[in-house]
Amino acid sequence: MTLKNTKEQIKQKSLSNEFSKQSLASVIVRPRITEKASLKAEESVYVFDISARANKRTVSAAIQKIYSVTPLKINVVRVPSKSIIVRGKKGVKSGGRKAYVYLKKGDKIEII
């Protein structure tokens, strides 16, 4: 065994352990449908809400399994919580995390 093969085996093993902790359905919560996201989709960049425990590797693997496309790059961003007032009562709009998934020019994801 070469050093390269052992590194690849360790990477695959750690990825499979992450999936045992989280199912694919819990990694990607939903596609983020906003005006900015629809403008980005024209440039082959798609935006998804992801779980708080997801990382770039698990998001990449989930995109590959669910949509059958390979992402070129993934950026994960924290969405801050915001205070709001509805009918005179104060509240908090929960934050979360979102992922920008960059694809090749020919690849597309159908979001219904």
C-alpha positions in Angstrom: 0.0 0.0 0.0 1.2 3.4 -0.9 0.7 6.5 1.2 -1.7 7.9 -1.3 -4.0 4.8 -1.1 -4.0 4.9 2.7 -5.0 8.6 2.7 -7.9 7.9 0.3 -9.0 5.0 2.4 -9.0 7.1 5.6 -10.9 9.9 3.8 -13.6 7.4 2.6 -13.8 5.9 6.0 -14.2 9.2 7.8 -16.9 10.2 5.2 -18.8 7.0 5.8 -18.7 7.6 9.6 -20.1 11.1 9.0 -23.0 9.6 7.1 -23.7 7.2 9.9 -24.1 10.2 12.2 -26.3 12.1 9.7 -28.6 10.8 7.0 -28.6 12.6 3.6 -32.0 14.0 4.2 -30.9 15.8 7.3 -27.8 17.4 5.6 -29.7 19.5 3.1 -32.8 21.0 4.7 -34.3 22.7 1.6 -33.3 24.7 -1.4 -33.2 28.5 -0.6 -35.7 30.2 -2.9 -34.9 33.9 -3.0 -34.4 36.6 -5.6 -30.6 36.5 -5.1 -30.6 32.7 -5.3 -32.5 32.7 -8.6 -30.0 35.2 -10.1 -27.1 33.0 -8.9 -28.8 29.9 -10.5 -28.2 31.5 -13.9 -24.5 31.4 -13.2 -24.6 27.7 -12.1 -24.5 28.6 -8.4 -27.3 27.0 -6.2 -28.1 27.9 -2.6 -29.4 25.4 0.0 -30.3 25.7 3.7 -28.2 23.1 5.5 -28.2 21.6 9.0 -26.1 23.2 11.7 -23.8 20.1 11.9 -23.2 19.7 8.2 -19.8 20.5 6.7 -18.5 20.9 3.1 -17.8 17.2 2.7 -21.2 16.0 3.7 -22.9 18.7 1.7 -20.9 17.7 -1.4 -21.7 14.0 -0.9 -25.4 14.8 -0.4 -25.5 16.9 -3.6 -23.8 14.1 -5.5 -26.3 11.5 -4.2 -29.5 13.5 -4.5 -29.0 15.5 -7.7 -26.3 13.4 -9.5 -24.0 16.3 -10.1 -20.5 16.9 -8.8 -19.9 20.3 -7.2 -16.8 22.3 -8.1 -16.8 24.3 -5.0 -18.9 24.8 -1.9 -19.1 27.9 0.4 -20.8 27.6 3.8 -22.2 30.7 5.3 -23.8 31.4 8.7 -27.2 33.2 8.5 -27.6 35.4 11.6 -30.8 35.5 13.7 -32.9 38.7 13.4 -35.3 40.4 15.9 -38.7 41.1 14.5 -41.9 42.7 15.6 -45.3 41.1 14.6 -48.6 42.7 15.7 -46.8 44.7 18.4 -45.0 41.6 19.9 -41.3 41.1 19.8 -39.8 37.9 18.5 -36.7 36.4 17.0 -36.4 35.0 13.5 -34.1 32.0 13.8 -30.8 32.0 11.8 -29.1 29.0 10.4 -26.6 28.0 7.8 -26.6 28.0 4.0 -24.4 26.6 1.3 -23.5 28.0 -2.0 -22.9 25.1 -4.4 -20.9 25.9 -7.6 -21.3 23.6 -10.6 -19.8 23.4 -14.1 -21.4 25.5 -16.7 -23.3 22.6 -18.3 -24.6 21.1 -15.1 -28.0 22.1 -13.7 -30.1 21.2 -10.7 -33.9 21.1 -11.1 -35.5 22.8 -8.1 -39.3 22.5 -8.1 
